[in-house]
Amino acid sequence: MTFKQQIYETVKRIPRGTVATYGQIALMSGNRGAARAVGNALHVNPEPYVIPCHRVVNASGRLAPDFAFGGADEQKRLLEEEGVKVDGNTVDLEKYQWRGKS
């Protein structure tokens, strides 16, 4: 399995109503320092309705300003639809971060 495929499989495991960070996905996908590669892979997500890339935020909980599937407003809408409160363009990681195992 390629690193990109591993990223997609990891993102599929993020439960509704939670978020993960790019760095967290990189670590869980087997490449600790590859947060930027995670962002690049999610930007070209081949199945955005199957691979929930809207659940991935930066290390501070900020939404992606260039969310590839409708912009930050759409990412916010999708998260709020799942019960994640977004304050401005930021998610409270203490409350909503997925604590899944790698």
N, C-alpha and C positions, 0 to 999 in steps of 0.2 A: 504494500500500500504506500502510495506517495505521501509526502508530508501534507500536501494540499488535501488529499482524500482523508487523511487522519484529522485534519482541522474540521472538515465537514462532518465527520462522524462524531467528533467531540461536541460540536455546536448542536447537533441533533439531540444530544443528551441534556441540554439545559432545560429544566422544567419551566412550564408556563408560570408566569408571575415572578420569575427571578431573572437576574442578569449575570453575566460573567465578563471579565475584562480580557482585552486582547492578550495581555501577558499571561493570564491564567489559562487561556485556551492554548497558547504556545507551549506552556509548561505541561499541560495535560496531554498535548499532542506529541510530546517528546522532544521539543526543541526550545528550551528555556528562554533564550534571548531573541526569539523570533516574533515578537509582538507585531512588528511592522509587516512581516510576511503574512501574519494572520489577517491583518487589515486588507492587504492586497488580495488575498484569496477570497475574502468575504465580499470585496468590491465586485468580483466577477462570479459570484455565487450562481451556479447553473440552475438551482432550484430554490428560489427564495421562499416558496410556500412550504417546502419540505425541510430546508435547512434554515432555521430561524435566526438569521444573522441580526435581526433587529434586537435580539437579546444580548448583544455584545457591545460594551461601552469601554471608554478608556479608563486608565488607572484611577482617575479622580471621579469616575461615575458620569462623565460627560458623554452626551450623545454624539454620534458622528455628524459633523456639519455637512458632509458630502455623502450622506447615506444614499447608496446607489439605487435604491428602490423607492424614490419619492422624496428624498431629503429628510432633514432632521424632524420636520413637522410630522412626516409619515411614521418615522421611527417612534416618535413620542406617542402618536395615536395608537400604534400597535401595542406598545408597552402598556399604556393606560387601559386599553381594552382587556389586557390580561391582569389588571389590578396593580400594576407597578405605578406608584406615584412619581411623576416627573416634575421637579421644581425648576422652572425655567427650562434649561436643557440638561439638568443633572439629576441623577438617580442616587438615592442614599444607599451606598454600598453596604453599610452596616446592617441595614434592614432587608435589602433585596438581593445581595450577592449570593449566588449559588455556592454552596459549600461541598460540591461533588468531589469525589475522589478521582485521582488520576489513574 
